[in-house]
Amino acid sequence: MNQTDKTMKIQTQLTAVLFALFAMALTASAQTTAKPLPPAATKTGVTYVGDLKAILDKSCAKCHSGDKPKAKLHLDTVDGILKGSRNGKVVTVGDSANSLLVQAAAHVADDHDLWMPPAKDAAKYPALTADQISLLRAWIDQGAK
């Protein structure tokens, strides 16, 4: 192997190492800049009818109610929310941080296709505010009644 070949081999190896380091740095950056969940509201006695129904009716019910709700998820009743979607439960009663409904509404779910409302529908359906997500979290943490 001549000097030029050795130099090319070293350059190729260095490029591969630099590329790997760059990829790791991007991954670490994405993990550290993840959007945090808003904290649960401090309000006690949060109920679906008294606190959440109007919010979910405005932002969610057009797609998640009626005879053919998207993902077979009804957000227009407590029973519908607790039943979940065609893919399973969306609420872990007592654990809002691990409830898919909260993660989807807060746009922190790992699968961006689960974010609600979807980005393509953002102009039509208002996303829940941080305060509304906090109220949703408090409702779930307090037993989802």
Backbone as a printed PyTorch tensor [residue, N CA C, xyz], in Angstrom:
tensor([[[  0.8500,  -1.1690,   0.0000],
         [  0.0000,   0.0000,   0.0000],
         [  0.8990,   1.2360,   0.0000]],

        [[  0.6880,   2.1290,  -0.9590],
         [  1.5140,   3.3270,  -1.0440],
         [  0.9990,   4.4020,  -0.0860]],

        [[  1.7230,   5.4880,  -0.0030],
         [  1.4050,   6.5680,   0.9370],
         [  0.0450,   7.1910,   0.6370]],

        [[ -0.3040,   7.3530,  -0.6170],
         [ -1.5920,   7.9470,  -1.0030],
         [ -2.7430,   7.0590,  -0.5330]],

        [[ -2.6070,   5.7540,  -0.7110],
         [ -3.6490,   4.8220,  -0.2710],
         [ -3.8220,   4.8660,   1.2500]],

        [[ -2.6920,   4.9490,   1.9720],
         [ -2.7580,   5.0220,   3.4280],
         [ -3.4600,   6.3050,   3.8710]],

        [[ -3.1250,   7.3980,   3.2240],
         [ -3.7380,   8.6810,   3.5490],
         [ -5.2420,   8.6320,   3.2910]],

        [[ -5.6450,   8.0620,   2.1590],
         [ -7.0730,   7.9510,   1.8200],
         [ -7.8070,   7.0890,   2.8440]],

        [[ -7.1850,   6.0040,   3.2880],
         [ -7.7990,   5.1080,   4.2550],
         [ -8.0020,   5.8290,   5.5870]],

        [[ -7.0070,   6.5780,   6.0070],
         [ -7.0960,   7.3390,   7.2570],
         [ -8.1800,   8.4030,   7.1480]],

        [[ -8.2380,   9.0970,   6.0310],
         [ -9.2520,  10.1200,   5.8270],
         [-10.6580,   9.5100,   5.8620]],

        [[-10.8300,   8.3610,   5.2590],
         [-12.1220,   7.6780,   5.2530],
         [-12.5270,   7.2840,   6.6670]],

        [[-11.5630,   6.7650,   7.4310],
         [-11.8550,   6.3640,   8.8030],
         [-12.1990,   7.5810,   9.6640]],

        [[-11.4680,   8.6540,   9.4980],
         [-11.7460,   9.8780,  10.2510],
         [-13.1200,  10.4430,   9.8970]],

        [[-13.4620,  10.4020,   8.6310],
         [-14.7680,  10.8840,   8.1950],
         [-15.8720,  10.0550,   8.8500]],

        [[-15.7000,   8.7400,   8.8840],
         [-16.6970,   7.8620,   9.4980],
         [-16.8350,   8.1580,  10.9870]],

        [[-15.7170,   8.3700,  11.6640],
         [-15.7470,   8.6730,  13.0960],
         [-16.4340,  10.0210,  13.3310]],

        [[-16.0950,  11.0270,  12.5450],
         [-16.7090,  12.3460,  12.6850],
         [-18.2110,  12.2880,  12.4200]],

        [[-18.5970,  11.5190,  11.4120],
         [-20.0150,  11.3750,  11.0990],
         [-20.7440,  10.7180,  12.2710]],

        [[-20.1660,   9.6900,  12.8530],
         [-20.7770,   9.0030,  13.9930],
         [-20.9080,   9.9480,  15.1880]],

        [[-19.8770,  10.7290,  15.4560],
         [-19.9310,  11.7030,  16.5510],
         [-20.9940,  12.7680,  16.3050]],

        [[-21.0950,  13.2180,  15.0790],
         [-22.1070,  14.2150,  14.7240],
         [-23.5030,  13.6360,  14.9300]],

        [[-23.7300,  12.3970,  14.5080],
         [-25.0330,  11.7470,  14.6750],
         [-25.3760,  11.5940,  16.1540]],

        [[-24.3930,  11.2260,  16.9710],
         [-24.6400,  11.0850,  18.4100],
         [-24.9640,  12.4420,  19.0290]],

        [[-24.2840,  13.4870,  18.5850],
         [-24.5500,  14.8280,  19.1180],
         [-25.9620,  15.2800,  18.7580]],

        [[-26.4050,  14.9990,  17.5400],
         [-27.7640,  15.3550,  17.1370],
         [-28.7930,  14.6020,  17.9650]],

        [[-28.5620,  13.3360,  18.1980],
         [-29.4790,  12.5290,  18.9920],
         [-29.5510,  13.0580,  20.4170]],

        [[-28.4260,  13.3580,  21.0040],
         [-28.3960,  13.8850,  22.3690],
         [-29.0940,  15.2290,  22.4320]],

        [[-28.8990,  16.0580,  21.4200],
         [-29.5490,  17.3600,  21.3810],
         [-31.0530,  17.2040,  21.2990]],

        [[-31.5370,  16.2970,  20.4880],
         [-32.9730,  16.0720,  20.3520],
         [-33.5580,  15.5730,  21.6610]],

        [[-32.8330,  14.7380,  22.3730],
         [-33.3340,  14.1990,  23.6300],
         [-33.3700,  15.2640,  24.7100]],

        [[-32.4170,  16.1570,  24.7240],
         [-32.3700,  17.1670,  25.7750],
         [-33.2750,  18.3520,  25.4800]],

        [[-33.7380,  18.4910,  24.2400],
         [-34.6090,  19.6100,  23.9200],
         [-36.0680,  19.1680,  23.8080]],

        [[-36.3750,  17.9480,  24.2580],
         [-37.7510,  17.4750,  24.2140],
         [-38.6260,  18.4000,  25.0440]],

        [[-39.8070,  18.6450,  24.5150],
         [-40.7570,  19.5300,  25.1720],
         [-41.2860,  18.8550,  26.4420]],

        [[-41.1760,  19.5060,  27.5890],
         [-41.6780,  18.8920,  28.8200],
         [-43.2010,  19.0080,  28.9180]],

        [[-43.8000,  18.1120,  29.6620],
         [-45.2310,  18.1930,  29.9270],
         [-45.5050,  19.3490,  30.8750]],

        [[-46.6000,  20.0650,  30.6700],
         [-46.9880,  21.0500,  31.6920],
         [-47.3180,  20.2910,  32.9810]],

        [[-47.0760,  20.8850,  34.1240],
         [-47.4020,  20.1950,  35.3820],
         [-48.9170,  20.0770,  35.5480]],

        [[-49.3360,  19.1350,  36.3770],
         [-50.7610,  19.0090,  36.6800],
         [-51.2220,  20.2590,  37.4240]],

        [[-52.4430,  20.6690,  37.1470],
         [-53.0180,  21.8260,  37.8400],
         [-53.1490,  21.5090,  39.3240]],

        [[-53.1070,  22.5350,  40.1530],
         [-53.2190,  22.3490,  41.6000],
         [-54.6740,  22.3370,  42.0580]],

        [[-55.5870,  22.6340,  41.1760],
         [-57.0080,  22.6310,  41.5140],
         [-57.4210,  21.2330,  41.9710]],

        [[-58.2020,  21.1700,  43.0330],
         [-58.7050,  19.8830,  43.5150],
         [-60.1510,  19.7020,  43.0740]],

        [[-60.6100,  18.4610,  43.0670],
         [-61.9940,  18.1750,  42.7070],
         [-62.2930,  18.3770,  41.2310]],

        [[-61.3120,  18.1820,  40.3700],
         [-61.5080,  18.3650,  38.9340],
         [-62.4220,  17.2540,  38.4190]],

        [[-63.4560,  17.6400,  37.6530],
         [-64.3770,  16.6560,  37.0740],
         [-64.4580,  16.8420,  35.5710]],

        [[-64.8610,  15.7800,  34.9090],
         [-65.0230,  15.8370,  33.4550],
         [-66.0970,  16.8560,  33.0940]],

        [[-67.2860,  16.7160,  33.6990],
         [-68.4080,  17.5890,  33.3420],
         [-68.1220,  19.0410,  33.7100]],

        [[-67.6130,  19.2640,  34.8920],
         [-67.4090,  20.6310,  35.3600],
         [-66.1980,  21.3390,  34.7810]],

        [[-65.1640,  20.5790,  34.4010],
         [-63.9090,  21.2220,  34.0090],
         [-63.4070,  20.8880,  32.6110]],

        [[-63.6790,  19.6830,  32.1200],
         [-63.0420,  19.2520,  30.8730],
         [-63.9600,  19.1640,  29.6630]],

        [[-65.2240,  18.8670,  29.8670],
         [-66.1120,  18.6090,  28.7390],
         [-66.1130,  19.7570,  27.7330]],

        [[-66.2520,  20.9690,  28.1830],
         [-66.2860,  22.1200,  27.2660],
         [-64.9730,  22.2450,  26.4880]],

        [[-63.8650,  21.9800,  27.1440],
         [-62.5510,  22.0620,  26.4840],
         [-62.4400,  20.9930,  25.4020]],

        [[-62.7710,  19.7510,  25.7580],
         [-62.6610,  18.6540,  24.7960],
         [-63.7080,  18.7730,  23.6880]],

        [[-64.8910,  19.3000,  24.0140],
         [-65.9030,  19.5170,  22.9740],
         [-65.3940,  20.4980,  21.9240]],

        [[-64.7170,  21.5380,  22.3570],
         [-64.2240,  22.5690,  21.4370],
         [-63.0670,  22.0670,  20.5670]],

        [[-62.1530,  21.3190,  21.1670],
         [-60.9350,  20.9410,  20.4490],
         [-60.9240,  19.5260,  19.8900]],

        [[-61.7380,  18.6390,  20.4380],
         [-61.5760,  17.2160,  20.1130],
         [-62.8290,  16.5230,  19.5830]],

        [[-63.9900,  16.9850,  20.0060],
         [-65.2220,  16.2360,  19.7510],
         [-65.6100,  16.1470,  18.2710]],

        [[-65.1870,  17.0800,  17.4570],
         [-65.5510,  16.9980,  16.0340],
         [-65.0170,  15.7230,  15.3960]],

        [[-63.8800,  15.2580,  15.8590],
         [-63.2920,  14.0260,  15.3140],
         [-63.5180,  12.8220,  16.2240]],

        [[-63.6690,  13.0510,  17.5120],
         [-63.7110,  11.9530,  18.4740],
         [-65.0550,  11.8640,  19.1910]],

        [[-66.1380,  11.8220,  18.4060],
         [-67.4800,  11.6110,  18.9470],
         [-68.3670,  11.0910,  17.8170]],

        [[-69.5980,  10.8030,  18.1390],
         [-70.5460,  10.3670,  17.1200],
         [-70.4330,   8.8960,  16.7740]],

        [[-71.0230,   8.5450,  15.6220],
         [-71.0880,   7.1420,  15.1980],
         [-69.7550,   6.5790,  14.7330]],

        [[-68.8890,   7.4260,  14.1760],
         [-67.6030,   6.9540,  13.6370],
         [-66.4540,   7.8320,  14.1240]],

        [[-66.1550,   7.7620,  15.4180],
         [-65.0520,   8.5960,  15.9280],
         [-63.7120,   8.0920,  15.4050]],

        [[-62.8200,   9.0230,  15.1390],
         [-61.4840,   8.6280,  14.6770],
         [-60.8220,   7.7540,  15.7260]],

        [[-60.1550,   6.7140,  15.2490],
         [-59.4660,   5.7230,  16.0820],
         [-60.4220,   5.0370,  17.0610]],

        [[-61.7270,   5.1800,  16.8070],
         [-62.7580,   4.6180,  17.6960],
         [-62.5970,   5.1420,  19.1230]],

        [[-62.1340,   6.3920,  19.2250],
         [-61.9190,   7.0350,  20.5220],
         [-62.9730,   8.1090,  20.7330]],

        [[-63.8040,   7.9100,  21.7380],
         [-64.8080,   8.9060,  22.1230],
         [-64.2460,   9.7800,  23.2300]],

        [[-64.1500,  11.0770,  22.9630],
         [-63.7050,  12.0160,  23.9900],
         [-64.8640,  12.8670,  24.4810]],

        [[-66.0860,  12.4490,  24.1310],
         [-67.2720,  13.2030,  24.5220],
         [-67.9460,  12.6350,  25.7650]],

        [[-67.4060,  11.5600,  26.3310],
         [-67.9240,  11.0010,  27.5850],
         [-66.7520,  10.4380,  28.4020]],

        [[-66.9530,  10.3800,  29.7040],
         [-65.9340,   9.7810,  30.5690],
         [-65.7550,   8.3190,  30.1920]],

        [[-66.8680,   7.6080,  29.9930],
         [-66.7700,   6.1870,  29.6380],
         [-65.9740,   5.9940,  28.3510]],

        [[-66.1970,   6.8590,  27.3720],
         [-65.4710,   6.7660,  26.1060],
         [-63.9780,   6.9780,  26.2940]],

        [[-63.6270,   7.9490,  27.1060],
         [-62.2070,   8.2280,  27.3620],
         [-61.5650,   7.0430,  28.0630]],

        [[-62.2350,   6.5340,  29.0820],
         [-61.6600,   5.4290,  29.8540],
         [-61.6180,   4.1270,  29.0610]],

        [[-62.5450,   3.9580,  28.1210],
         [-62.5270,   2.7630,  27.2740],
         [-61.2960,   2.7850,  26.3720]],

        [[-60.9640,   3.9640,  25.8610],
         [-59.7940,   4.0930,  25.0070],
         [-60.1250,   4.0080,  23.5300]],

        [[-59.1120,   3.7490,  22.7370],
         [-59.2530,   3.7260,  21.2830],
         [-59.1530,   2.2960,  20.7720]],

        [[-59.1790,   2.1590,  19.4640],
         [-59.0310,   0.8180,  18.8750],
         [-57.6690,   0.2160,  19.2040]],

        [[-56.7320,   1.0650,  19.6080],
         [-55.3870,   0.5880,  19.9390],
         [-55.1730,   0.3630,  21.4310]],

        [[-56.1880,   0.6390,  22.2450],
         [-56.0570,   0.4180,  23.6780],
         [-56.3340,   1.6610,  24.4970]],

        [[-55.9780,   1.5750,  25.7590],
         [-56.2270,   2.6560,  26.7190],
         [-55.4350,   3.9090,  26.3530]],

        [[-56.0480,   5.0660,  26.5860],
         [-55.3690,   6.3410,  26.3640],
         [-55.1530,   7.0920,  27.6730]],

        [[-55.7550,   6.5680,  28.7480],
         [-55.6150,   7.1800,  30.0670],
         [-55.1830,   6.1130,  31.0590]],

        [[-54.1640,   6.4450,  31.8350],
         [-53.7520,   5.6180,  32.9640],
         [-54.2000,   6.3810,  34.2050]],

        [[-55.3470,   5.9740,  34.7500],
         [-55.9260,   6.6900,  35.8840],
         [-54.9070,   6.7800,  37.0140]],

        [[-54.7110,   7.9990,  37.5110],
         [-53.7510,   8.2400,  38.5800],
         [-52.3420,   8.5300,  38.0960]],

        [[-52.1160,   8.4490,  36.7900],
         [-50.7630,   8.6390,  36.2370],
         [-50.8330,   9.4010,  34.9130]],

        [[-51.0980,  10.6740,  35.0100],
         [-51.2920,  11.4830,  33.7960],
         [-50.0420,  11.5640,  32.9300]],

        [[-48.8760,  11.5630,  33.5400],
         [-47.6420,  11.6940,  32.7590],
         [-47.4540,  10.5280,  31.7990]],

        [[-48.0020,   9.3780,  32.1410],
         [-47.8870,   8.2070,  31.2820],
         [-49.1720,   7.9020,  30.5250]],

        [[-50.0650,   8.8660,  30.4700],
         [-51.3130,   8.7040,  29.7310],
         [-51.1280,   9.2300,  28.3150]],

        [[-51.4360,   8.3760,  27.3550],
         [-51.2730,   8.7440,  25.9530],
         [-52.0950,   9.9670,  25.5890]],

        [[-53.2680,  10.1230,  26.1790],
         [-54.1090,  11.2900,  25.8830],
         [-53.3680,  12.5900,  26.2090]],

        [[-52.6970,  12.6280,  27.3380],
         [-51.9330,  13.8140,  27.7370],
         [-50.7360,  14.0030,  26.8110]],

        [[-50.0160,  12.9380,  26.5320],
         [-48.8440,  13.0300,  25.6670],
         [-49.2230,  13.4950,  24.2650]],

        [[-50.3520,  13.0080,  23.7590],
         [-50.8100,  13.4070,  22.4230],
         [-51.2310,  14.8720,  22.4130]],

        [[-51.9750,  15.2870,  23.4270],
         [-52.4530,  16.6740,  23.4920],
         [-51.3090,  17.6630,  23.7040]],

        [[-50.2950,  17.2330,  24.4470],
         [-49.1480,  18.1020,  24.7300],
         [-48.0700,  18.0330,  23.6490]],

        [[-48.3010,  17.2080,  22.6460],
         [-47.3470,  17.0170,  21.5410],
         [-45.9860,  16.5410,  22.0340]],

        [[-46.0090,  15.6010,  22.9780],
         [-44.7700,  14.9970,  23.4450],
         [-44.7390,  13.4930,  23.1990]],

        [[-45.8030,  12.9350,  22.6190],
         [-45.8100,  11.5060,  22.2970],
         [-44.6790,  11.2170,  21.3270]],

        [[-44.0120,  10.0900,  21.5090],
         [-42.8960,   9.7210,  20.6370],
         [-43.3230,   9.6370,  19.1770]],

        [[-44.5070,   9.1360,  18.9280],
         [-45.0330,   9.0100,  17.5720],
         [-45.7770,  10.2960,  17.2180]],

        [[-45.2120,  11.1040,  16.3640],
         [-45.8160,  12.3910,  16.0040],
         [-47.1630,  12.2320,  15.3300]],

        [[-47.4510,  11.0650,  14.7760],
         [-48.7650,  10.8200,  14.1760],
         [-49.8600,  10.7970,  15.2320]],

        [[-49.4890,  10.6460,  16.4950],
         [-50.4660,  10.6300,  17.5790],
         [-50.7530,  12.0200,  18.1300]],

        [[-49.9850,  13.0040,  17.7330],
         [-50.1890,  14.3590,  18.2480],
         [-51.5680,  14.8630,  17.8540]],

        [[-52.2810,  15.4450,  18.8220],
         [-53.6180,  15.9520,  18.5880],
         [-53.7140,  17.4130,  19.0010]],

        [[-54.3250,  18.2360,  18.1920],
         [-54.7440,  17.8840,  16.8390],
         [-53.5230,  17.7150,  15.9410]],

        [[-53.7080,  16.9550,  14.8570],
         [-52.5870,  16.7920,  13.9260],
         [-52.1670,  18.1470,  13.3520]],

        [[-50.9040,  18.2690,  13.0130],
         [-50.3870,  19.5320,  12.4810],
         [-51.1870,  19.9990,  11.2710]],

        [[-51.6070,  19.0560,  10.4320],
         [-52.3490,  19.4320,   9.2200],
         [-53.7210,  20.0290,   9.5430]],

        [[-54.2310,  19.7840,  10.7440],
         [-55.5520,  20.2940,  11.1330],
         [-55.4760,  21.4420,  12.1340]],

        [[-54.2960,  21.9320,  12.3940],
         [-54.1070,  22.9530,  13.4290],
         [-54.9250,  24.2180,  13.1790]],

        [[-55.1500,  24.5650,  11.9280],
         [-55.9260,  25.7710,  11.6310],
         [-57.4080,  25.5660,  11.9330]],

        [[-57.8820,  24.3310,  11.8210],
         [-59.3070,  24.0440,  12.0400],
         [-59.6460,  23.7700,  13.4940]],

        [[-58.7440,  23.1150,  14.2040],
         [-59.0240,  22.6870,  15.5690],
         [-57.9680,  23.2350,  16.5080]],

        [[-58.3880,  23.9900,  17.5110],
         [-57.3940,  24.5750,  18.4240],
         [-56.7310,  23.5130,  19.2970]],

        [[-55.4310,  23.6060,  19.4120],
         [-54.6890,  22.7220,  20.3180],
         [-55.0040,  23.1340,  21.7500]],

        [[-54.9020,  22.1870,  22.6550],
         [-55.0980,  22.5160,  24.0590],
         [-53.9440,  23.3890,  24.5320]],

        [[-54.2590,  24.3570,  25.3690],
         [-53.2360,  25.2280,  25.9470],
         [-52.5280,  24.4770,  27.0730]],

        [[-51.4330,  25.0160,  27.5300],
         [-50.7070,  24.4030,  28.6500],
         [-51.6040,  24.3300,  29.8850]],

        [[-52.4060,  25.3670,  30.1330],
         [-53.3130,  25.3560,  31.2870],
         [-54.3780,  24.2650,  31.1480]],

        [[-54.8770,  24.0660,  29.9280],
         [-55.8820,  23.0300,  29.7010],
         [-55.2750,  21.6330,  29.8730]],

        [[-54.0530,  21.4540,  29.3980],
         [-53.3660,  20.1760,  29.5710],
         [-53.1050,  19.9390,  31.0610]],

        [[-52.7590,  20.9750,  31.7830],
         [-52.5560,  20.8560,  33.2320],
         [-53.8390,  20.4180,  33.9280]],

        [[-54.9590,  20.9510,  33.4890],
         [-56.2560,  20.5700,  34.0510],
         [-56.5820,  19.1110,  33.7080]],

        [[-56.3140,  18.7100,  32.4770],
         [-56.5010,  17.3230,  32.0610],
         [-55.6380,  16.3980,  32.9270]],

        [[-54.4200,  16.7930,  33.1660],
         [-53.5130,  15.9920,  34.0070],
         [-54.0750,  15.8680,  35.4250]],

        [[-54.5670,  16.9780,  35.9840],
         [-55.1210,  16.9320,  37.3300],
         [-56.3270,  15.9970,  37.3860]],

        [[-57.1730,  16.0440,  36.3670],
         [-58.3570,  15.1640,  36.3110],
         [-57.9300,  13.6960,  36.3240]],

        [[-56.9530,  13.3510,  35.5250],
         [-56.4740,  11.9650,  35.4620],
         [-55.8280,  11.5690,  36.7850]],

        [[-54.9690,  12.4380,  37.3110],
         [-54.2680,  12.1290,  38.5580],
         [-55.2420,  11.9910,  39.7440]],

        [[-56.3680,  12.6990,  39.6640],
         [-57.3640,  12.6640,  40.7560],
         [-58.4060,  11.5630,  40.5580]],

        [[-58.2110,  10.6980,  39.5950],
         [-59.1030,   9.5550,  39.4610],
         [-59.9840,   9.5390,  38.2290]],

        [[-59.9240,  10.5740,  37.4070],
         [-60.6740,  10.6190,  36.1400],
         [-62.1650,  10.3620,  36.3410]],

        [[-62.7810,  11.2260,  37.1260],
         [-64.2350,  11.0720,  37.3930],
         [-65.0440,  12.1700,  36.7490]]])
